[in-house]
Structures are given as C-alpha cells and as structure tokens.
C-alpha cells in the first residue's frame, strides 16, 4: 500500500493558521503577540513558501487600501459606500468597517519594516487613486513575510512554521473544527494538525474557468495560478455557511499577459477606447442609467465598466485600446520648458515599465517582444476569465461573525471572524462579503481573525484528540490518487489514456470546459441561463463521481489532483448560487439571459451551505443590514 510508504507526522498546537498569503502573514504577526501573553502555541502551514506565496507573490506597484484617516483624507463611511456601490449594494458594512478602521496602522507597519512607499516633496504618500498609494513593491511580500516569520520565531518552541505542506481537509469533532490534514509536496510525509482553533486563509481560485491564454500561454492568469479554491473547499467541507458564491471577478487587463490597468487609469489618467478612438464610457453612458443607483454613481462600478467594453466588442468595435500614448503626451503637454518636459517624459516612461516589472513581468516582456513603446503606441486590453477573489472586486467566501461593537443583530454570533462552525475562522479571500480589502486589508483582517481565534483557544482550553482509525482513514483517502496510479499504470502505454483513471490536467481541462460553456465564461461572453446552468450541474455531478478515479504518479501530481477537487467544489457552489439568484446584478461579471435585469427583491445575500450529514446543498437569502454604530 502506498500509504505505508508515508510517515505520519502529528503536530499539536492551539491556533492553526492555514495559508501563506497576506492574510496569513497578518495572522502570524498578530497571533505571536497574544500567544506570548497567554502562553499559547501558534502553527502556520503553507502550501508554498511564505516569502513568495499568495496573490502578492510577484509584488505590487500599489497598496490599494489606505484611508488616511488621521490626515482627514477619507472616512470609514466613505469607504463603506464605495465598497457597497462597486458591488451593486451587496456587502457587509460591519466587516468592511472593521477592516477600514485598522488598515492605516497596518500600512504604517509595512513602511516601518522597510517597504518603499512613494512620497511627494512634503513627505506625504503619493495617491494613485482615492484609496491607493504607490509603492516600489517588487519585494512587498518578502518584506511582510519576514516580519511574520520573525514573529513566530519569537515564540520559540510555541511558534511553528511548515512550508511545502498542502492542506486538503478540515478535521471535525461533531460541529467543531479541531484540525486539518494534508501532505508534504516534497517528501513522503502525511500531516495531521490538531488545534483548538483553525484560521482558514488559503486564498481564492483561478483556473476554474477556461483561461483566455492557451497553448504556450497555458497556466497564465491574472490571479496566481497556484490559488485553487482551497479556502472555500475547507469551509464548505466543514459545513460552514458560505456567502456571495455567485460573485466572481472578471478583471479587465492588458491583453495576453494580464498586466494590471490600475496605474494607467488612476495615476496616468489614461482612457480606454474602441478601435475607432471613441471613449465608450461616454458614448454608452445612457446604458449606465439602467443600473441606477449604482450605474450613475461615481466611480462607475468595475463590472459596469467591463459591461460597456463588452458591448463594444459585441458590436464589432474592437480591439479595445488603453491609450497609453495619449496619456503620457497629455501629462507633459503643459510643461513649457523643453528640458523639463523631456525629463518628465523619461520619468513617466520609467514608471510605466516599473508598474509591470513590480508585479507582472510577463507584460513588460510582451511589450518588448511586440515593439510596443507605451509613450508612442496604445496597447490592447481585454476582459479576463472569471476568478474567485473576495479581497478584490469579488466577494465569495465564508459567512463570518462581525465585531460585537459594530454588527447589527444576526451578524454577530460569537467570536469575530468565526464562521458558522465552532472553532473555524476565516480571513482574506476565505471570508466573504467584505470586498476591496486588497493586500493591506487582507493582512489587517488576518490580524483581527488571529486575535479572535486565540481568544477562542483561551476560552476552550480542553485537549483535542483523534482516534487512530480517523487518522488512517484520512491518510488512505488523501493518498488514494497515488494508489490508483500505481495499481493501473501498466494498463496502457500512455498514462493520459487509461480507462481506469483520469490525470489531474485532463480533469482540469474538463472542468474548465464545463464552466466556460455552461456557467458564463469568456468564450460565451460571460452569459448563462437556468437551462445552461442545470446542464452544467449535471456534468459537475459526473465530475464528482470521476474525482474518485483521479491518479497521480508523484507528489506534484497528487497536489494537482487535490487542487482540482477544490476547484470542483468552488465551481459547484458558484453555479448553484448563480442559479439561486434570479436576476442579473453584475453585468460584466456574468449576465443571466433569462433574467436580464436587476431586481429589488434580490438586494440581499445569497448564501449556501453543504450539509455534511445529508450531503445536500441548502440555499438561503440573508438580509442586508446597516451598521449598528456609524
């Protein structure tokens, strides 16, 4: 048996942090402080290595959430209104406010740790937009992760960090989460983590839908390709209530290499036009009135900006261009001194290239390969395939308890950021209905959740125990793809063509095709309907059955098998919740052709839960409530 070749490693801790991105770093940093005071243990487990793990792995050119509360730049109410407007009214005020009131202190920590933040001549942060400040951020994640690892080291034996260990399953004791199971992706070790509380910060999902980049570009995406839905899978399998699973994010990015457009729109004040040179935000302004009050608000919600661009493409007015050349010319046009103008032009060119070199190197390479000079030539932009990322302009994640001092009735049921499952907490991309937290907000929410989870540990000091049978059952199940491959590998001379199993890449391709064609992917213009989704669910059921036959020839493929199982559960929750919400609220993210309008009676949260006892899905509407204290 393959399982006999794997050493079983059992780790006992008080707080288990699962993930390695910005929220995990925030959790580790904050947890170390409180654990020291209460003599509690903290363990962080990362699938990769914290230094380059998560959505900030390649770096960023801006911190997208900084309120400037002390400077009087914005208020918490301003930010809540912005988030709710951008999500067409669907957001938890209490969760957004809780992050907003603490996030500035997080940014000041980043600067203290050595993150280079742009400053003007007066020493003030340089804003890219209202909420964004510019940074030299290629090493952003490295700087932040170093602080998190140092915090764990200060705990001595009570602070542990495991990297290259992929967590696949929550471990339950009745209605309480008491740990997690997984395996090393480098050596034959199976891990059981016993914990009094578990914090899920494992990120969102990419490659659930077929990507626009195929062939030589296979695997390229805007959101990190290694984020595969583990965050949602973990809470779903535990039986937690989930929210906003229908809210995917479809970013508009520079075509083919997915370079972000934020700096061009906000810092360089560039415009996007159709092939005729028309600004479609102006020529199609009347369309926005159909989506009032959100469509007529400023700034225009991201999904509606997408939608107007998609209408242009459907009308045959593509390609769509970012007018980088015009933007740079206009920025130097009013400088009368020729030498100053040339100096400013060089400065802008440098900033344009650094924007990509900080965070999407492939886009800079794409420009160079196609002889594109941004000061001379416009560049194509396009809508990407859908992603699940609740820290950005999406919202899918766990339904969590809000803070006691802010939350309306029904939004607070215990410890802040605890899911509906006792002892299981969520933050970052794993928590829902609190969009636009980005990197700094995710770090902040990780801090909030870790402090709360340690309070749970202090209040529940009892020991956690598993039986040997439980451990062996988990081990056999998690390692099964290796066993399946070993038993049947000699049946055919091509391991990808075998009636006894399916390899992870083929499984992923099948899932992506189903989601693309039936759940409103890029190839069908992000459109779907009841009948299409019902057919998609039928095919997903076959995939659930076939997932028992996934096969892996090595540890890397074992990881790929489980990544795709996680994606499958995210896909299932997504289609079911889209089907449940009988309206179109986010055109530009997805459009229901059978319910093409936004409806007042659907201004609510659409929540779902997979019931572990019955294995049935439960769908629920939750009311949107204002803050108790503003």
N, C-alpha and C positions, 0 to 999 in steps of 0.2 A: 504493500500500500504506500502511495506517495506520502500520505500524512505522517507515516513513521519516519520519513527522512527529514522531517521538520522538527526542530527543537521548539518546545512550548515555553515561552517566556511570560511570566506573570508579574505585572507591575501593580503595586498598590499605592494609591495617592488619595488626597482629599478632593482637590479640584483637578479635573482632566480638561485641558484645552485642546481641541482637535482642529488643526489647521495651522497655516503658517503665513497668511497674508497680513494686511494692515490691521484688521480687527484682532487677529491672534497676537500680534505684537503689542497692541494696546492692552489686551487682556493680560499678557505675561508681565508687562511693566507694572500695571496696577495691582495685579494679584500678589506680586512679590512683596509689595509694601504691607498689605493687610495680612498676608500669610505669616509674615515675620512677627507681627504683633500678637497673633492668635496661635502661633506655633502649629501652623497647618502646612501641609505639603501641596505643591503645585507641580503638575507634569504637563508638558506641551508635546504633542505628537504631530509631525509634519510629513506629508507625503513626499515633499521635495527637501530643499534646504532653505531655511528662513531668509537667508541673505538675498536670494533671488526667487522668492516664492510669491504666488498670488498675482493680482492684477497690476501691481506696480513693479513687477519683476524687471522689466526693461528700463524703468524710470518714467518720469513725467516731466513736462515742462511747466506745469502749473499745479498749485493746490487749489482745488475747485470749491472749497468751502472755508471761508473766513469771513466772519460777520463784521469784525471791527467794532464790537460793542462799546468798548471804553472810548474809542475815538468818535463815537456817535455816528458812524457810517450807516448802520442799519439797526433795526430792532428785531427781536425774536418773532414778533407778529409779522413783520415784513417778510421774513424768511418762510414762515408757515404759509402765508398767502402765495408766495412764489411757488413753493413745492406743490400745493394743492391745485393751483392753476395749471401748472405744467402737466399734472396727472389727471386733468379734467375733473377735478373735485374729489379724487379718491386718494386720501392719505389720512394717517393717524396724527392729529395735531399734537397729542401728548408725546408721542415718540420723537417726532421731528423737533419739538421744542426742547426736549430733554437733551438731545444731541447738540442743538444750537446753543444752548446756554453754557456749554462746557467746551465747545470746539476751539475757541480762540486760545485757551490755555494750552491745548494740545499743539497748536501751530507754534506757540512760543517755545515749547519744549523742543520741537524739531529744530528751531533756529539755535537753541542753546546747545544741541548735540552736534551742530556743525552744518546743517543744511543751508546752502547759499540761497537766500531769498533776495530777489531784485529790490533795490531801494532807489528812491529818487534823490535829488540833491538835498532835500530836507531830512533824509533818513527815514522816510515813510515807505511802507510796502507799495510796490507798483501793482495796481489792479489791472488785470486783463479784461474783466467784466465786473459787474457789481459784486459778485461773490468770490471771484477768482483772483489769486495773486500769483505772479510769475516767480518761478524758481529755476535755478540751474540744477536740474533734477535727475541726471543720469544715475547718480548713486543714491537717490532718495531712499530706496528700500534697504540698501546696505547700511545706511546711517541709522535708520529706525530699528532695523533688526538687531544691530549691535547693542543698542540700548536695552532691547527686550532680553537678549541673551545674557547681558551683564546683570540685569535684574534677577534673573533666575539663578545665576551663579552666586549672587549674594546670599541666597537661601542655603547654600551648602548642599548637604545631602537631601534637604527638603525641597530642592528645586531640580527638576529633571527635564531634559530636552532630548527627544528622539527624532532623528530625521531619517528620510527614506523609508518610512513605515506608513503603509496605506491602510487607513481605517475604512472598513466596509460596513460594519454592522453595529447598531446600538445593542447593549445588553440590558435586558429588562428584568425587574423583580416585581411582578404584578404591575401596578400602574406607575412605577418609579423607574427612572433610568439610573443604572448603577455601574455603567462602564461601557467599554467599546472593544471590539475585536478587529484584528487586521493582520497584516503580514509585512515583512521586510521585502523591499523590491531589489535588494542587493544580496541577501543571503537567506538560507533556508531556516527562517525563524518565524514562528507564528506567535502573535502577541495577544495577550489578554490584559486589559487595563481595568482595574477595579477602582471605583471612585464614589465619593459621596455626592458629588455633583459633576455634571458634564456640560461644557460650553462648546456648542457647535459653531465654528467659524470657518467652515470648509469651502466657502465660495459658491458662485453660481454655476452656470452651464453654457458651454459652447459645443458646436457640432451635434446638437440635437436636430437641427435643420441642415439640409444640404448647403454647403457654402458656395459662394459665387466663384471662389478660386478652386479650380480643379486641375488635374494633370500635374504639371511641375509645381503648381501652387497649392497642391493638396495639403490641408492642415493649416494653411494661413487663415487667420481670422483677426478681427479687431480685439476681441476679448481673449485672454490666454487660452490656448488650445488644451492645456492640461486641467482646466476647470471643467469638470464633467458632471456636475449635479450632485456631488456627494453631500453638500449641505442640505438640500431638500430631501434627498433619499433618507438621510439619517433621521430627520424629524418625522417624515412620513412613516417610515417603518416602526418608529417608536409609538405611533398612534397619535401624534400631535395634530392639532387643528392648523391648517395652512390658510394663507390669505393671498389674494391677488395672483393666483397661479395663471390667470389668463393674461396678465400684463407682461408681455415680452418687450424687449427693447430692440428697435431697428435703427442703429445709428447711420447717419449719412457721413461717409468718409471719402478721402481721396481714393479713386478707383484702383482696384487690383492690389494695392499694398496697404490699404486700410489706414493710411495716415490720418490722424485726427484733424478736424477743421476748426476747433475752438479758437485757437490763436488767430487764425485768419479772419474769422468773423468778428471777434471781440477786440483783439489787440490791433490788428492791421485794418480793421473796418472794411474788409473785402465784401463784395457782393457775389451771389451766385446767380447765374443767368442761364437761359436756354441757348441753343445754338444760334439763335437769331440776335443774341445780345440783349434780350428782354429780361428785366427783373421780374420773375414770376410772382414774387411776394407782393408786387404792386399790381401786375396785370390780372392776378387771380384773387385780389383782396376781397371781392364780393363773396367768394366761397367760404371765407372765414366767418362771415356773419351767420351761416347756417349752424355753426358750432358755438354760438354765444351761450353763456357769457365768456367762455374760455377762449373762443376764437378771436374775439375782439379785444382781449386783454393784451397788455404789453409786459414782458415779451411774449410773442406767439409761442404756444406750447410746441415742444420738439416734434411731436407726432404730426401736428398740423403743418409744420414747415415741410416735413417729409411728404405729406399727402399732396401738397401743392406741386412739389417736384415730381411726384409720381404721375400726377395728372398731365404734366408737361410731356413726360416720356410717353404716356399712353397716346397723347395727341400727335406724336411723331416729331416733337420739338427738341429731341435730344441730339447730341450728348448735352449733359448739363456741365457747366464750367464754373470753377472758382476763379474769379477774375483777379488773380494774384498780381498780374502786371499792372492793371489799373490802380489797385490799392496802393502799391508801392509808389507809383508815379504821383498819386494824389498826396501822399504823405510828405513828399519832398517838393511838391509844386510851389508851395508858399514860402520857400526858403530863398531869399533874394541873392545871398552870397553863393557864388558858384562852388567855391571850395567847401563851404559848409554843406551845401546840397550833396556834393559827391561823398563827403564824409558820412552824412546821414544815410545815403543810399547804401554804402558799404555796410553800415551798421545794421540796416534793415535786412539786407541780404544775409548777413551772418545770423541774425535772429531767426530768419525763415528756415535756414538749414538746421540750426540748433534745435528748433522745435521738433524736428523729426529725429535728429541724432540723439536727443534726450530720451525718446520714448518709442519711436517706430523707425529703426534704422533702415528697414527694407524700403520705406517710402523714399528716403534720400537716395538709396541705390537705384530705385525705379526712375526718379527724376534724372539722375546722372546717365542711366542707360538709354533714356529716350531724349537726351539732349535738351531737357527742359530747364530753362533758367527762369525762376519764378518772377523775376523783375521784368522779363520780356514776354513770357508765354503763359497763358492760362492753363489750368490743369483740370482734368475731368474729376467729377465727384459722382458718387452713386450710393444708393441705399444698400447696406449690408444685408446678410441673412439675419434672422432673429436670434437674440441671446436672452438669457435669464440672469439679470444682474440687478438686484434690488438696491444696491448702493449708488446706482447711476440713475437713469431715467426709467428704469423698470421698477417693479415693486413686489415681485414674488418672493415669498418666504414664510416663515412660521408666524403664527398669530401669538404675540407675546404680551405679557403683563406690562403695563406702563407704570410710571412713577406715582407713588401714593399722593404726592402733593399737587400733581397736575391732572391726573387721569379722571375722566368722567366715570360715572357708575357703569360697571360692566367691563371697563378697560383695565382695571387693576384687580388681580385676584391673588396676590401674594408678592413674591419677590420680583423686583424689576427685571425685565428681560427674560423671565422664565416662560417657557412655552406652557401649553395646557397639560403637559406631562411633568409630574413632580420630579424635581432634580435636574431637568434638562433645560438649558438656557441657549439662547441664540443671539447672534450679533452679526454685523456686516451684511454680506449677501445672504446669510441664512435667516435673517429676520425680515419680515415683510411690512409693507405699508408705510415705510419711512424712507422714501426716495431722496436722492440728491445729497447723500451724506459723503459720497466720494471717499478719497483716501483719508483725509483728516477726520471726517465724521465717522468712518468705519473704525479707525483707531480709537476715537473717543467712545463709540458705543461698545467696543471691546473692553475698555476700562470700566464703563458703567456695569456691564454684564458680569465681569470678573469679580468686582466688589460685591455685587449682589449674590453671586454663586458661592462665594466664600462665607457670606452671612448664612446662607442655607447650610453649608457644611458645619458651621459653628452651632447652629440650632438643631442639627441632626447628627450627633457625634457617634451614633452606632456603627458597628463594623459591617462591611459588605462581604458576603460570601457566595461562592458559586459551587455547584457540585461538579465532580469530575465528568459526569455524563454530559452536563451542559457544555463544558469546555470542549470535549471530544466531538460533540455534535456540531458545534460552531466550526471547529477545525476541519472536519470532514467536508462540510458544506462549502466553506470558503476556498478550500484547495481542490474542490471537485474538478474544475476545468483541467488541471494538470493530470489528474487521474484519468479523465475521459480521453485526453490526447494519448496518453501512454497506452491505454487499452486498445485504441483503434488506429494508431498512426500508420501501421503497416498495411492497412486495407487497400490503400491507393498510393500511387507514386507521386501524386500531387496533393499536398496537405490541405490545399484550399478547396479541393473537390473530394468530399468524403461524405457519404450518406449517414454516417454515424455521429457527425459533429459539425459545428459551424465555428469558424475562426472569428476573432473579435473584429477584424477590419471588415469582413463581409457582413457581419451583424450590424456594424455601424452604418455601412452603406445602405442596408435595407431600411434601418430606422430613419435615416435622413431622407430617403426617397418618399417614405410614407408621410413624414411630417411636411416635407416640401409640397407634395401634391394635394394632400387632404387637409392640412392644418394651416394653409395660407403662407407658404414660403415664397422666396424671391421669384421662382420661375412662374408662379401663377399670380404675380402682382400683389401678394400678401392678402389674397381674397379667399374666403371659405364660406361654408354654409352648413346647415344642420345635416343634410344628407352626406356631404363630403366628410364631415367630422365623424358621423356614425360609422361610415365605411373605414375611416382611419382607426377608430377604436377597435373595430373588428380585426383589423390587421395587427394592431398592437397586442391584442389578446393572443394571437398566434405567436407573436414575438416573446411574450411572457412564457409561453409553453416551450418555445425553442431555446430560451435562455438556459434551461436545464441541460442543454447539449453544447453549451459553449466549451471550447477546448483551447488550452494554452500549452505551448511547447516549452516555455520558460517563464521566469518571474515577470519579465516585462509584459509578456502576453497575458499573464494572469492579472496584472494590473489593468491592462486594456479590457479584459473581459468584464471586470467589475466596474470599470468606468462606464461601459456601455449598459450594464444593468442599471446603474444610477441614472444615466441619461433616459433610459426607457421609462423609469418611474416619473421623472420630471415631465417627459412627453405625455404620459398618461394623465397626470394631474392637470397639465395645460389644456389638453383637448376637452377634458371633462368640464373644466371651469369655463372655457370659451363657450361650450355648448349650453351651460347653465345660464350664462349672461346673455339674454336675448335682446341684444342691441349692438350697435357699433358706437363705442365710446372713444376709441383711439384709432381713427383712420390714419394711415401712415405707419402704424404698427401692425394692425390687422383690420380687415373690413369684412363684415358679415353681409353677403349679398342678399340674404333672406330677411335681415333686419338692418337696413342701411342707415338708420337714424339713431341718434342718442335719445334715451328716454328718461324722464324724470323719476319714474319709479325704480329705475336701476341706479340711482345715485346712492350706492351702498357698496359694502364689501361683499364680494362673492367668495365664500370660504369653503374649503373641502377638508375631509378627513378620511383616511383609510383606516378602517376599524380592524385591528389585529385579531380580534376574537371572531368576527364574522367574515373577514376578508372582503367586506363590501365597502363601497365608497358612499360617503354621506355629504350632501351639499347643503349649505346654509347661507342665508342672507344675514349680514350684520350691519346695524345702523351706523351711519357716520355721525359722530357727536363732537361738539365743540369742546374746547378746553374748559376745565372747571375754573382754573385761575389763569388769567392772561397777564 
